[in-house]
Each structure stands twice: as C-alpha cells, then as structure tokens.
C-alpha cells in the first residue's frame, strides 16, 4: 500500500526496483467521447468540437484592423489632417494653410463618400472646409484694408513728408512797407 501512494516532490521513484509509476487520483485517463453523429457518413464528419460553418457577418459587424470596438467605422486620416492644418493655419500662415486644408478636406470627402460607409470623418472634413474658407476671407479682408490704408496714406501726404516746410510764393521786395498802408 505504501507503494501506491504518490511520493513527495523531488524523490526519485524510478530508482526503486519493482515500483510502478503513480497514476492520477481519478484513475487512468479516459479517452474523449466523440460528439453525436450528425447523420453524415463517417468520411464526411467534421472534426470534434466544430459545428456548422459560421454564416458571414454584415460588414459593420466584421472585426477588422480599423474597427474601434463600438461599431463605428474608422475616421479618414485626411479629414483629421485637414482639420489640424486649417486650425494651425490661423497661427502659422493663413492663406497657405487654408489652401492646403481645402485640398485635403475635398480629397477626404471624396474618399469617405466612395467608401460606402466604411469610413467616417465627413464632419471633420466639413469643419476644415468652413475654417479654411473663413481664413481665406479674413486674409482677403486684411490685404484689402492694408492696400486701402496705403493708398490713403500716399494721397493725404501729397508725396511730402510731414514737418518739412512747403515754400510759398513770395512778393517782390520793397513793394510793401511794414506798418504803412497807402491807397
């Protein structure tokens, strides 16, 4: 009976002659039970554990690289880039940033519409277009005001600098006596 008990870890039972290896507590391992037959001949049976083939899922439910996990499609990167460039354009270089943002936003809009709902970001593309148009209008207003201000400044000074006396026509010397009037 002492031979049937498992030995403590680290002891070597194989060194004892006549000792048999220990078996699991529940007895010898049982072979797995095959699943019930599905009525198909033996050669066409599916491997154990597999059921009928899964049905295809709609595109919105299929897991993929761009899925966010909440059922929303991934955002088009150019739409986000257009929005960032449009906002940064106010602080860096308004007309250039606005033009780049318009090009990116229009391209993103076309790609989103062509994707058939697999891409989102139409709101970002629209916002980028609105911001870029506002930038262009404000830039045009500033340029127009500077041009009008320059024209007004040139016309009011008459081409002369302030503080420099302007010569006036003088009368001939001696024709007038200071302090006496004659008729």
SULPEBEL-V829463 format. One record per residue. N is the residue number from 1. PHI is phi in whole degrees, 0 to 359 (none if undefined). Layout:
BEGIN
n | phi
N | PHI
N | PHI
END
This chain:
BEGIN
n | phi
1 | none
2 | 296
3 | 285
4 | 280
5 | 280
6 | 293
7 | 271
8 | 295
9 | 299
10 | 93
11 | 275
12 | 249
13 | 282
14 | 293
15 | 284
16 | 273
17 | 288
18 | 82
19 | 277
20 | 258
21 | 294
22 | 283
23 | 253
24 | 300
25 | 301
26 | 279
27 | 101
28 | 294
29 | 292
30 | 268
31 | 292
32 | 296
33 | 275
34 | 290
35 | 291
36 | 298
37 | 292
38 | 266
39 | 89
40 | 268
41 | 298
42 | 302
43 | 286
44 | 260
45 | 289
46 | 278
47 | 299
48 | 301
49 | 91
50 | 253
51 | 258
52 | 295
53 | 297
54 | 293
55 | 281
56 | 296
57 | 267
58 | 297
59 | 301
60 | 288
61 | 257
62 | 286
63 | 288
64 | 205
65 | 296
66 | 266
67 | 288
68 | 268
69 | 98
70 | 244
71 | 85
72 | 265
73 | 289
74 | 292
75 | 275
76 | 295
77 | 295
78 | 292
79 | 293
80 | 294
81 | 297
82 | 298
83 | 294
84 | 296
85 | 294
86 | 296
87 | 290
88 | 293
89 | 298
90 | 299
91 | 261
92 | 258
93 | 210
94 | 306
95 | 291
96 | 290
97 | 298
98 | 293
99 | 293
100 | 297
101 | 296
102 | 297
103 | 296
104 | 296
105 | 295
106 | 293
107 | 295
108 | 297
109 | 299
110 | 296
111 | 292
112 | 293
113 | 292
114 | 285
115 | 284
116 | 69
117 | 96
118 | 278
119 | 235
120 | 243
121 | 119
122 | 298
123 | 294
124 | 294
125 | 295
126 | 295
127 | 297
128 | 296
129 | 295
130 | 296
131 | 296
132 | 294
133 | 293
134 | 299
135 | 300
136 | 295
137 | 295
138 | 296
139 | 296
140 | 296
141 | 296
142 | 296
143 | 296
144 | 296
145 | 296
146 | 295
147 | 293
148 | 295
149 | 298
150 | 293
151 | 294
152 | 296
153 | 296
154 | 290
155 | 287
156 | 285
157 | 275
158 | 67
159 | 83
160 | 247
161 | 276
162 | 286
163 | 93
164 | 262
165 | 294
166 | 264
167 | 293
168 | 246
169 | 295
170 | 254
171 | 274
172 | 294
173 | 291
174 | 85
175 | 279
176 | 233
177 | 263
178 | 287
179 | 92
180 | 241
181 | 239
182 | 238
183 | 252
END
